[in-house]
């Protein structure tokens, strides 16, 4: 009977000893942890700096041709052949597509025009020989008239016949030129060296005068068109530095044009001109564009997420001995990461960073602690 009692006593003694050791270990753990002031708000913090502020803003730009030709139909007809498609290079005057007239159309068909042109070419050739013969007769009669070997009326008659033949020849030549021009309407050629950017018709399509058939663009030079916030327009002007980025590559450039007014949606437009599409990209591609929207010397700089912008006043929250102090500021310029401000701040001061919802919870005297240091 004594043995079970002794065993129970030993077990109880071991349990008490284990509990004492566990409590001591826990006290040591708590002693090693810094305990924040009760109610302190955990926040991220930054520092006030002074120096040169470069307000680089990130945008996207689209590569666009600096010269674009919209090729339109000059006659009604039907597309018979498309010889060039999107992305293909072309030379000035090169045939892009061919048309043919519709049966019964006032413009005629290519075949009927060819027949009429050949007939007129023969008529022009015949009339040309007639004009030369009549000219020779007129010159002979003039010579005879000077020698009084022919009557004056005969010389005048030969002169009139020669003049009438010249008029007929001119009329035939004009008709021939008109037919050739009508025939040229069926052959669509490139207006300049470039690339075909879009083809809007296919073989068999019926077209009417003025219909857009395709577009040709000259890629050299090209422009990068950038849509920017209207609030940034005042800080941008021709010559403003720009950095183009794509696929880990970068290229420096400058603004060549700033459109004078913003659109109704609160955006503006600027252009960067390049000799050729950057990074070997095709027209229509997008690139990242960083623009220097502002440059200020010797200004106070704080993290952009340290500024709470209100309706009438912007504020920054400094931290002194774990307590918040509200400092009114005026924002001079902003970038993606920083803001240039004026106010009762000193370089090296600590400021609270965070979302607007967090900053709106702060006021003078609120206790804060750096995030990660609170238990």
C-alpha positions, 0 to 999 in steps of 0.5 A: 500500500505504501509503494503506490503512495510514494509513486504518486508523491514523486509524480506530483513533485515532478509536475510542480518542478516542471511548472516552476521551470516553465514559468521561469522560462516564460518570464525570461522570454517576456523580459527580452521583448520590448513592450510598447506603450499601451495603445500605441499605433504601429506605423511605418516611418520615414525621414525628412530630407533636404536637397534637389527634387526630381519629380519623375512620373511614370506613364505609357507612350504609344509609338506612332508614325510622324507621317501617315497616308490614308489611301482612298479609292478614286473610283467605284469598282471591285478589288481584284488583287491585294499585293501588300499586307500589314507590316510589309515595306513599300516604296513610293509608287509601288502597287499596293492593290488593283481594282476593276470596274463593275459591268455597266458602270460609268467608269467602265472596266479595265478591259474596256478602258484598255481598248479605248486607250489603244484606239485613241493612241492610234487616232493620236498617231494618225492625227499627228501625221496628218498635222505634219502633212498639213503643216508641210502644205501650209509652209509650201503655200506660204513660199509660193505666195511670197513668189506670187505663184499661188493665190492668197486664198489658197494659202489661207485655206491650207493654214486653216486646215493645219490649225484645225488639225492641230486642235483635233490633235490636242483634243484627242491627246486630252481624251487619251490623258483622261482615259489613262487617268481613269485607268490609273484609278484601278491601280493603287500605289504607295504615296511614299516609302514606308510600311503598310499599317492596315489593309481594310479591304479584301479581294472581291470587295466592292468600293466606292470613291472616297472609301479608305482602302489601306494606310501607309506609315513612315516609321522614320522618324516616329513619335511617342505619344504620351497621355499625362495627367493634366496636373503635370502639364504645367511642369512639362515643356519642350526639352523636358527630359524623358526616359523610355524603358522596355524589356530592361532597356532604357533610352534617354530623350526629350519632349518635342511637343506639349499640347497646350490644353487638356482633354475633358477627361483631365488628361493632356498629351505630349510627344517625343520624337525619335529618328526610328522606333526605339528598341526595334519595336513596331509602330503601335507598340507601347513603352514605359515613359518616365517624365521629369514633371518637376525639378526643384533645388534645396527643398524639403523632401518627404515620402509621398505616403507621409503627406495627408492632403485635405480639402484646404491643407496638407499635413505631415505627422512627425514623431518625437519620443513616440508621440505624433505632432501634426505639421501643416505643409504646402506640397510643391511637387510629387513623384511616384515615391516622394513629395517636395514640401514647405513647412516647419520641418527639419532634415532628419526628422522622423515622419509617419508613412501610411495610407490616407485612412491610417493618417486620418486616425492620427492627431497631436499626442497620439502614441505610435511605434515603428511597425514590427517593434510592438508586441 
